[in-house]
């Protein structure tokens, strides 16, 4: 996404705000003309602003590490500079300046990835030191890359060619190339990892076919057709945390949800079926009839025709009330109920009900305007940690003046998860801290 002077970044949408969900879809981050903002997604289908930087600097990229206090920021005034912050303490932990514009920043609990047009830089998130640089990558003007949220399978995916849909997989822990996947005939336009880091979803610039591959064995597990009427630009692919659903947004008004059903046991199973779940009632449509005909007599049709008709269809779909803005999606659970969340660069969050049994058309439950692109944000007081911390001493200091021990301590504090905010769900054990049970004394 881009604002002002930063262009051609991943999912650019001039004049809008940068917006994305964090890695576990518990919060929403946004960058506007006045700074960056963090929002908590509450168990009652609501949204609550938990922090506003109020820096006055136009922010083009921002990412929050899960529910921690660690935030990475890039501003329009300094597009080559990465700023790493502890947002609760209001401290800037460190910053790095690169040789070219930063197009994307990706985080997990082990690594931080900075993507430039022709290189990727891998940082150790514990001390922010650069561990490795992947140089001379194929031209990647949109900064397309994806980092697995899983530390055990800490892979980076990025385009291996600017002419065809090849994807390179790099192991960010062992710092070596893992494999290359021939995903599409045309260049890759979208990438997404499942939460386990063993499945990669891809879409090409044609935007009609979405594929899911097993990594590192490169097996094609699923193939879905978004539509047959027209080519579109896929803006976002997103797995649900359980790995059962894959959402796709585009430059059209429709958000598709595909169901990754297979014969094995859940998301970690084997290849299973090579076609996804059909939309509810598809058997009664002409396309469903053709798919059944293909299954019965595939040997009598040309291979390319059989492949098209055998591709999986969307399990569910949602229609956005407004179009013309980039949209990012997340499939999550709110109070144990499946939800499709769609946030747009216009500063609007749509909450849809997802019928896990029937699929079909998703009903719009709530709509939140969390930020207006051209107006100043509301006054959300920054959270300031108190007690035994460096917050007071370090706020406003040049990060270059920090000692290694000070920086390490600040990073360690920032990596600690924050407690949940908003209404508590008494049925959800994640909303309560672990209770130590003391042995009875005799």
C-alpha positions as CSV (number, residue, x, y, z in Angstrom):
1,X,0.0,0.0,0.0
2,X,1.3,3.4,-0.7
3,X,0.7,6.9,0.6
4,X,2.2,10.1,-0.9
5,X,5.8,9.6,-2.1
6,X,6.0,5.8,-1.7
7,X,4.7,4.0,-4.7
8,X,4.4,0.5,-6.1
9,X,4.5,-1.2,-2.7
10,X,2.6,-4.4,-2.1
11,X,-1.1,-3.7,-2.6
12,X,-0.7,-0.1,-3.4
13,X,-3.8,2.1,-3.2
14,X,-2.9,5.8,-3.7
15,X,-4.9,8.1,-1.5
16,X,-6.1,5.5,0.9
17,X,-4.6,4.2,4.2
18,X,-2.4,1.2,4.7
19,X,-4.3,-1.5,6.6
20,X,-3.7,-5.2,7.5
21,X,-4.4,-7.7,10.2
22,X,-1.7,-9.0,12.5
23,X,-0.5,-12.6,12.3
24,X,-3.2,-14.2,14.5
25,X,-6.0,-11.8,13.4
26,X,-6.5,-10.4,16.9
27,X,-5.8,-6.9,15.9
28,X,-5.8,-4.5,13.0
29,X,-3.1,-2.0,12.1
30,X,-3.4,1.1,10.0
31,X,-1.1,3.8,8.7
32,X,-2.6,7.2,7.8
33,X,-1.5,10.7,7.0
34,X,-1.0,11.4,10.8
35,X,0.8,8.3,12.0
36,X,-0.1,4.7,12.8
37,X,-3.0,3.1,14.7
38,X,-3.6,-0.2,16.4
39,X,-7.1,-1.6,16.9
40,X,-8.2,-4.6,18.9
41,X,-10.8,-7.0,17.6
42,X,-13.2,-7.7,20.4
43,X,-15.3,-10.8,21.1
44,X,-18.6,-9.0,20.4
45,X,-17.7,-8.4,16.7
46,X,-16.5,-4.9,17.7
47,X,-13.3,-2.9,17.2
48,X,-11.4,-0.7,19.7
49,X,-8.6,1.7,19.1
50,X,-5.8,0.8,21.5
51,X,-3.1,3.1,20.3
52,X,-2.5,6.1,18.0
53,X,1.1,7.3,17.4
54,X,0.1,10.9,16.7
55,X,3.5,11.5,15.2
56,X,2.3,13.7,12.4
57,X,4.3,11.6,10.0
58,X,2.5,10.0,7.1
59,X,2.8,6.2,7.5
60,X,3.0,3.9,4.5
61,X,3.8,0.6,6.2
62,X,3.2,-0.7,9.7
63,X,3.1,-4.2,11.2
64,X,2.5,-5.5,14.7
65,X,4.0,-8.8,16.0
66,X,1.0,-10.9,17.1
67,X,-0.3,-9.3,20.3
68,X,3.0,-8.0,21.5
69,X,4.1,-4.4,21.8
70,X,6.7,-4.6,19.0
71,X,5.7,-2.5,15.9
72,X,7.7,-1.9,12.7
73,X,7.0,1.3,10.9
74,X,8.0,3.0,7.6
75,X,7.0,6.6,6.9
76,X,6.5,8.5,3.6
77,X,9.1,11.1,4.5
78,X,11.8,8.4,5.0
79,X,10.8,5.5,2.8
80,X,14.2,3.8,3.1
81,X,14.2,3.8,6.9
82,X,12.7,1.0,9.1
83,X,11.7,2.1,12.6
84,X,11.2,-0.6,15.3
85,X,9.2,0.6,18.3
86,X,7.9,-0.5,21.7
87,X,4.5,1.2,21.2
88,X,3.4,0.9,24.9
89,X,6.5,2.7,26.2
90,X,6.6,5.2,23.4
91,X,10.2,4.2,22.6
92,X,12.0,3.8,19.4
93,X,14.2,0.7,19.9
94,X,16.3,0.9,16.7
95,X,16.2,2.0,13.1
96,X,17.9,0.9,9.9
97,X,18.4,2.7,6.6
98,X,18.5,0.7,3.4
99,X,19.8,1.4,-0.1
100,X,16.3,1.6,-1.7
101,X,12.6,2.1,-0.8
102,X,11.2,-0.4,1.6
103,X,8.3,-2.1,-0.1
104,X,7.2,-4.6,2.6
105,X,7.9,-5.6,6.2
106,X,7.0,-9.1,7.6
107,X,7.3,-10.3,11.1
108,X,7.2,-13.5,13.1
109,X,8.6,-14.4,16.5
110,X,11.9,-15.3,15.1
111,X,12.6,-13.1,12.1
112,X,11.9,-9.7,10.6
113,X,12.0,-9.5,6.8
114,X,12.5,-6.2,4.9
115,X,11.7,-6.4,1.2
116,X,13.2,-4.0,-1.4
117,X,12.7,-4.2,-5.1
118,X,15.7,-6.4,-5.8
119,X,16.7,-7.8,-2.4
120,X,15.4,-9.2,0.9
121,X,17.0,-8.6,4.3
122,X,16.6,-11.1,7.1
123,X,16.9,-9.8,10.7
124,X,17.0,-11.7,14.0
125,X,14.1,-10.3,15.9
126,X,15.8,-10.7,19.3
127,X,18.5,-8.2,18.6
128,X,17.5,-6.9,15.1
129,X,20.9,-7.7,13.6
130,X,20.9,-8.6,9.9
131,X,21.6,-12.3,9.5
132,X,21.4,-12.6,5.7
133,X,20.6,-10.7,2.6
134,X,19.1,-12.3,-0.5
135,X,20.5,-10.2,-3.3
136,X,19.7,-9.7,-7.0
137,X,16.2,-11.1,-6.7
138,X,14.0,-10.7,-9.9
139,X,12.5,-7.2,-10.1
140,X,9.7,-7.0,-7.5
141,X,8.3,-3.5,-7.7
142,X,5.3,-4.3,-5.5
143,X,7.3,-5.8,-2.7
144,X,5.5,-9.2,-2.9
145,X,6.7,-11.6,-0.3
146,X,5.3,-13.7,2.5
147,X,6.8,-14.9,5.8
148,X,5.4,-17.9,7.6
149,X,4.1,-17.1,11.0
150,X,5.4,-20.4,12.3
151,X,8.9,-20.4,13.8
152,X,9.3,-24.2,13.3
153,X,8.8,-23.7,9.5
154,X,10.2,-20.2,9.2
155,X,10.0,-19.9,5.4
156,X,10.1,-16.8,3.2
157,X,8.3,-16.9,-0.2
158,X,9.0,-14.4,-3.0
159,X,8.7,-14.3,-6.8
160,X,11.4,-16.2,-8.5
161,X,10.8,-14.6,-11.9
162,X,9.2,-11.5,-13.3
163,X,8.0,-13.3,-16.4
164,X,6.4,-16.5,-15.1
165,X,4.8,-17.6,-11.9
166,X,7.8,-19.1,-10.1
167,X,8.0,-18.9,-6.3
168,X,11.2,-19.2,-4.4
169,X,11.1,-20.6,-0.9
170,X,13.9,-19.6,1.5
171,X,14.5,-21.0,5.0
172,X,15.0,-17.9,7.2
173,X,16.3,-19.9,10.2
174,X,18.9,-22.1,8.5
175,X,19.5,-19.3,5.9
176,X,19.4,-21.5,2.8
177,X,17.2,-21.9,-0.3
178,X,14.6,-24.5,0.3
179,X,12.9,-25.1,-3.0
180,X,11.3,-23.4,-6.1
181,X,7.6,-23.9,-7.0
182,X,6.3,-23.5,-10.6
183,X,3.0,-22.1,-9.4
184,X,1.5,-20.3,-12.5
185,X,2.2,-19.5,-16.1
186,X,1.9,-15.8,-15.6
187,X,3.7,-13.8,-12.8
188,X,2.7,-14.2,-9.2
189,X,0.4,-11.5,-7.7
190,X,-0.4,-12.8,-4.2
191,X,1.2,-15.2,-1.6
192,X,0.1,-16.4,1.8
193,X,1.3,-19.0,4.3
194,X,-0.9,-21.1,6.5
195,X,-0.3,-20.8,10.3
196,X,1.6,-24.1,10.4
197,X,4.1,-22.9,7.7
198,X,3.6,-26.0,5.6
199,X,1.1,-24.7,3.0
200,X,1.5,-21.8,0.6
201,X,-1.3,-20.2,-1.4
202,X,-0.6,-18.4,-4.6
203,X,-2.4,-16.4,-7.3
204,X,-1.2,-15.0,-10.6
205,X,-1.7,-11.7,-12.3
206,X,-4.6,-13.3,-14.3
207,X,-6.4,-13.7,-11.0
208,X,-8.6,-16.6,-12.0
209,X,-6.9,-19.6,-10.4
210,X,-5.7,-19.9,-6.8
211,X,-3.5,-22.8,-5.9
212,X,-2.3,-24.3,-2.6
213,X,1.0,-26.1,-2.4
214,X,2.7,-28.3,0.3
215,X,6.1,-27.0,1.3
216,X,8.8,-28.2,1.0
217,X,7.7,-31.1,-1.2
218,X,6.0,-28.8,-3.7
219,X,2.9,-31.0,-4.1
220,X,-0.2,-29.1,-5.4
221,X,-2.9,-29.8,-2.9
222,X,-5.7,-27.6,-4.1
223,X,-6.7,-25.6,-7.1
224,X,-9.6,-23.2,-7.0
225,X,-11.2,-21.1,-9.7
226,X,-12.2,-17.6,-8.5
227,X,-14.4,-17.1,-11.6
228,X,-14.7,-17.6,-15.3
229,X,-16.2,-14.2,-16.4
230,X,-13.1,-12.0,-16.2
231,X,-9.6,-11.6,-15.1
232,X,-9.1,-9.7,-11.8
233,X,-6.3,-8.5,-9.6
234,X,-6.0,-10.5,-6.4
235,X,-5.2,-8.1,-3.6
236,X,-5.0,-10.5,-0.6
237,X,-4.9,-14.2,0.2
238,X,-5.4,-15.3,3.8
239,X,-5.6,-18.6,5.6
240,X,-7.7,-19.1,8.7
241,X,-5.7,-20.0,11.8
242,X,-7.2,-23.6,11.6
243,X,-6.1,-23.9,8.0
244,X,-9.6,-25.0,6.8
245,X,-10.4,-21.8,5.0
246,X,-8.7,-19.6,2.5
247,X,-10.1,-16.1,1.8
248,X,-9.3,-14.0,-1.4
249,X,-10.0,-10.4,-2.0
250,X,-9.7,-8.6,-5.4
251,X,-10.5,-5.4,-7.2
252,X,-14.1,-6.6,-7.5
253,X,-16.9,-6.3,-4.9
254,X,-16.8,-10.0,-4.1
255,X,-14.7,-11.7,-1.4
256,X,-14.4,-15.5,-1.9
257,X,-13.8,-18.1,0.8
258,X,-12.5,-21.5,-0.2
259,X,-12.7,-24.6,2.0
260,X,-9.7,-26.8,2.1
261,X,-11.4,-30.2,2.6
262,X,-9.4,-33.4,2.2
263,X,-9.6,-37.0,3.1
264,X,-6.8,-36.8,5.7
265,X,-7.0,-35.5,9.2
266,X,-7.2,-31.8,9.1
267,X,-4.7,-29.1,8.1
268,X,-1.6,-31.1,8.7
269,X,-2.8,-34.1,6.7
270,X,-1.6,-35.4,3.4
271,X,-2.4,-34.3,-0.1
272,X,-5.9,-35.5,0.1
273,X,-8.4,-34.4,-2.5
274,X,-7.0,-32.2,-5.2
275,X,-10.2,-30.2,-5.6
276,X,-11.6,-27.8,-3.0
277,X,-15.2,-27.8,-1.6
278,X,-17.9,-26.7,-4.0
279,X,-20.2,-23.8,-3.1
280,X,-23.4,-24.7,-1.4
281,X,-25.9,-26.1,-3.9
282,X,-23.4,-26.2,-6.7
283,X,-24.6,-29.6,-7.7
284,X,-27.8,-28.0,-8.9
285,X,-26.1,-25.5,-11.2
286,X,-24.8,-26.0,-14.7
287,X,-21.2,-25.7,-13.6
288,X,-21.9,-28.4,-10.9
289,X,-23.5,-30.6,-13.6
290,X,-20.4,-30.1,-15.8
291,X,-18.1,-31.0,-13.0
292,X,-20.0,-34.2,-12.3
293,X,-19.8,-35.0,-16.0
294,X,-16.1,-34.4,-16.0
295,X,-15.7,-36.8,-13.1
296,X,-17.7,-39.5,-15.0
297,X,-16.0,-39.1,-18.3
298,X,-12.7,-37.2,-17.9
299,X,-11.0,-39.4,-20.3
300,X,-13.1,-38.2,-23.2
301,X,-12.2,-34.5,-22.8
302,X,-9.1,-32.6,-23.7
303,X,-6.8,-32.4,-20.6
304,X,-6.9,-28.6,-20.3
305,X,-10.7,-28.6,-20.5
306,X,-11.0,-31.3,-17.8
307,X,-8.6,-29.4,-15.6
308,X,-10.6,-26.2,-15.7
309,X,-13.9,-27.9,-15.0
310,X,-12.4,-30.0,-12.1
311,X,-11.2,-26.9,-10.3
312,X,-12.8,-26.2,-6.9
313,X,-15.3,-23.5,-6.5
314,X,-15.8,-21.0,-3.7
315,X,-17.4,-22.4,-0.6
316,X,-18.7,-19.0,0.5
317,X,-18.7,-15.4,-0.7
318,X,-19.3,-11.9,0.7
319,X,-20.3,-8.8,-1.2
320,X,-18.8,-5.5,-0.2
321,X,-21.1,-2.6,0.0
322,X,-18.5,-0.3,-1.7
323,X,-15.8,-0.9,-4.2
324,X,-12.7,0.9,-5.5
325,X,-10.6,0.4,-2.4
326,X,-8.0,-2.3,-1.6
327,X,-9.3,-4.9,0.8
328,X,-7.6,-7.4,3.1
329,X,-9.4,-10.3,4.7
330,X,-9.1,-12.6,7.7
331,X,-11.1,-15.7,8.6
332,X,-11.3,-16.1,12.4
333,X,-13.6,-17.1,15.2
334,X,-15.4,-14.6,17.4
335,X,-17.1,-16.1,20.5
336,X,-16.7,-19.5,18.8
337,X,-18.5,-18.5,15.7
338,X,-16.7,-18.3,12.3
339,X,-16.3,-14.8,10.9
340,X,-15.1,-13.3,7.7
341,X,-13.4,-9.9,8.4
342,X,-12.7,-7.5,5.6
343,X,-10.8,-4.2,6.1
344,X,-10.5,-1.7,3.3
345,X,-8.1,1.2,2.6
346,X,-11.1,3.5,3.0
347,X,-10.9,2.8,6.8
348,X,-13.9,0.5,7.0
349,X,-14.1,-2.9,8.7
350,X,-16.9,-5.3,7.6
351,X,-17.8,-8.3,9.8
352,X,-19.6,-11.2,8.0
353,X,-21.1,-14.4,9.4
354,X,-19.6,-17.5,7.8
355,X,-21.8,-20.6,7.8
356,X,-19.3,-23.4,8.5
357,X,-21.8,-26.1,7.4
358,X,-23.5,-24.6,4.4
359,X,-21.3,-21.8,3.1
360,X,-23.0,-19.7,0.5
361,X,-23.6,-16.0,0.8
362,X,-22.1,-14.4,4.0
363,X,-24.4,-12.1,5.9
364,X,-23.0,-8.7,6.9
365,X,-23.3,-8.4,10.7
366,X,-21.5,-5.2,11.5
367,X,-19.7,-2.3,9.8
368,X,-17.1,-0.1,11.5
369,X,-15.5,3.0,10.3
370,X,-12.2,2.8,12.2
371,X,-10.3,5.6,10.4
372,X,-11.1,8.2,7.7
373,X,-8.3,8.6,5.1
374,X,-8.3,12.4,5.1
375,X,-9.2,13.2,8.7
376,X,-7.3,13.3,11.9
377,X,-7.7,10.2,14.1
378,X,-9.5,10.2,17.4
379,X,-7.7,10.8,20.7
380,X,-6.5,7.5,21.9
381,X,-4.1,7.8,24.8
382,X,-0.9,5.8,24.3
383,X,-0.4,3.1,26.8
384,X,2.7,3.8,28.9
385,X,4.3,1.0,30.9
386,X,5.3,1.8,34.5
387,X,7.5,0.1,37.0
388,X,10.9,-1.3,36.4
389,X,11.5,-0.3,32.8
390,X,13.5,2.0,30.7
391,X,10.5,3.8,29.3
392,X,11.2,7.2,30.9
393,X,14.9,7.1,30.3
394,X,14.7,6.0,26.7
395,X,11.8,7.9,25.3
396,X,13.0,10.6,22.9
397,X,16.6,9.3,22.9
398,X,18.4,8.5,19.7
399,X,18.3,4.6,19.4
400,X,21.9,4.7,18.2
401,X,22.9,5.8,21.8
402,X,21.4,2.7,23.3
403,X,23.8,0.0,24.5
404,X,23.3,-3.6,23.3
405,X,22.0,-4.6,26.7
406,X,19.4,-1.7,26.7
407,X,18.3,-2.6,23.2
408,X,18.1,-6.3,24.1
409,X,16.0,-5.5,27.2
410,X,13.6,-3.3,25.2
411,X,13.2,-5.9,22.5
412,X,12.6,-8.6,25.1
413,X,9.9,-6.5,26.8
414,X,8.3,-5.6,23.4
415,X,8.0,-9.3,22.4
416,X,5.9,-10.1,25.5
417,X,2.2,-10.7,24.5
418,X,-0.3,-8.2,25.7
419,X,-3.4,-9.3,27.6
420,X,-6.7,-9.3,25.7
421,X,-8.8,-6.1,25.6
422,X,-12.4,-5.4,25.3
423,X,-15.3,-7.6,26.5
424,X,-14.1,-10.9,28.0
425,X,-15.5,-14.2,26.8
426,X,-16.1,-16.4,29.8
427,X,-16.0,-19.5,27.5
428,X,-12.6,-18.7,26.0
429,X,-9.7,-19.9,28.1
430,X,-7.3,-17.6,26.2
431,X,-9.0,-14.7,28.0
432,X,-7.6,-15.8,31.4
433,X,-4.1,-16.1,32.7
434,X,-2.8,-19.6,33.8
435,X,-3.7,-20.3,37.4
436,X,-1.0,-21.9,39.6
437,X,-2.5,-24.5,41.8
438,X,-0.7,-24.8,45.1
439,X,-0.2,-28.2,46.6
440,X,-2.0,-28.6,50.0
441,X,0.2,-28.3,53.0
442,X,0.1,-31.1,55.6
